């Protein structure tokens, strides 16, 4: 239920993506820079996204910054896989 907003050139977005590894393909991601692949800057503008990465949660709350996987797990009720 969470959406990550970011920009292809953003180093913090790259850090966030690396935290997920190959599982990032399961994350709903919106590219905010019009020069990026499959960009949707209009949606980013509509949502008021100004900092990257930003996460939007089911309740509509948007939180900016790199979030730890544990925090994302708690906010989305998505369990982390066992090691």
Secondary structure, 3 states (H helix, E strand, C coil): CCEEEECCCCHHHHHHHHHHHHHHHHCEEEECCCCCCCECHHHHHHHCCCCCCEEECCCCCEEECCCCHHHHHHHHCCCCCCC
